[in-house]
Every structure is written in C-alpha cells, then in structure tokens.
Amino acid sequence: DAQFNLGSMYGNGKGVPRDLVQAYAWFSLAGRTGWPLAVEAMKQASNALEPEQRKRAATVARDLAATVKSPSAP
C-alpha cells in the first residue's frame, strides 16, 4: 500500500513535486504483487510519459526494486 500511495503522491504532486517518472517507478514496485490497481496506475503513468522518460522510469523502477524489500519478503 505504501508504495502505491507514494506513486499516487508523485503522480498527483501531493506533498512532493509532481514527477511521473517517480510515480511510474513506485507503481511498478507496488504492481509486483499483481495488485490490479497498481498495475493500471503504472500503465496510465507510462502512457503519460515521452519515450525517453519511459526509459528513465524503467531504470528508476529497476534500481528501486534492487533496494526495496518485496512485500512478501520477511
């Protein structure tokens, strides 16, 4: 939930500067569990990005995934 909420904050600019690259990355992390709402939000964020931003968002998501524990991890 926290990863999805952080993605929403970035996507809407609530409490943080609006940043769709960061929104995509956090939605991507939240979507790893298969949560349909997170997967849909990630698709919407992706559709709003330019191709170069999409590449950067995928890199940010990959880097975050390497440093953030999976929700299923102990």
C-alpha positions in Angstrom: 0.0 0.0 0.0 2.8 2.4 0.9 4.5 2.0 -2.5 1.2 2.6 -4.3 0.5 5.6 -2.1 3.9 7.1 -2.8 3.3 6.6 -6.5 0.0 8.4 -6.2 1.6 11.3 -4.3 4.2 11.7 -7.1 1.5 11.3 -9.8 -0.7 14.0 -8.3 2.0 16.2 -6.8 0.6 15.9 -3.3 3.3 16.6 -0.7 6.0 16.1 -3.3 6.8 17.7 -6.7 4.8 16.1 -9.4 7.0 13.5 -11.1 5.5 10.9 -13.4 8.8 9.1 -13.7 8.9 8.5 -9.9 5.1 7.7 -10.0 5.7 5.0 -12.6 8.6 3.6 -10.6 6.7 3.3 -7.4 3.5 2.0 -9.1 5.8 -0.6 -10.7 7.1 -1.7 -7.3 3.5 -1.9 -5.9 2.4 -3.8 -9.0 5.0 -6.6 -8.5 2.4 -8.2 -6.2 -0.1 -8.3 -9.0 -2.3 -5.7 -7.4 -4.6 -4.6 -10.3 -5.0 -1.0 -9.2 -1.2 -0.6 -9.1 -0.7 -2.2 -12.5 -3.4 0.0 -14.0 -1.9 3.1 -12.4 1.6 2.1 -13.8 0.1 1.8 -17.3 -1.6 5.2 -17.0 1.7 6.8 -15.8 3.6 5.1 -18.7 1.1 6.4 -21.3 1.7 10.0 -20.0 5.4 9.7 -20.5 7.5 10.5 -23.5 9.6 7.6 -24.8 12.8 8.9 -23.2 11.0 9.4 -19.9 9.7 5.8 -20.2 13.2 4.5 -20.5 14.3 6.5 -17.4 11.2 5.4 -15.5 12.1 1.7 -16.2 15.7 2.3 -15.0 14.5 4.1 -11.8 12.0 1.2 -11.2 14.7 -1.4 -11.6 17.1 0.5 -9.3 14.3 0.9 -6.7 13.4 -2.8 -6.9 17.0 -3.7 -6.2 17.0 -1.7 -3.0 13.4 -2.1 -1.7 12.2 -5.2 0.0 9.4 -7.1 -1.7 6.1 -7.0 0.3 6.4 -10.8 0.6 9.9 -10.7 2.0 10.3 -11.2 5.7 
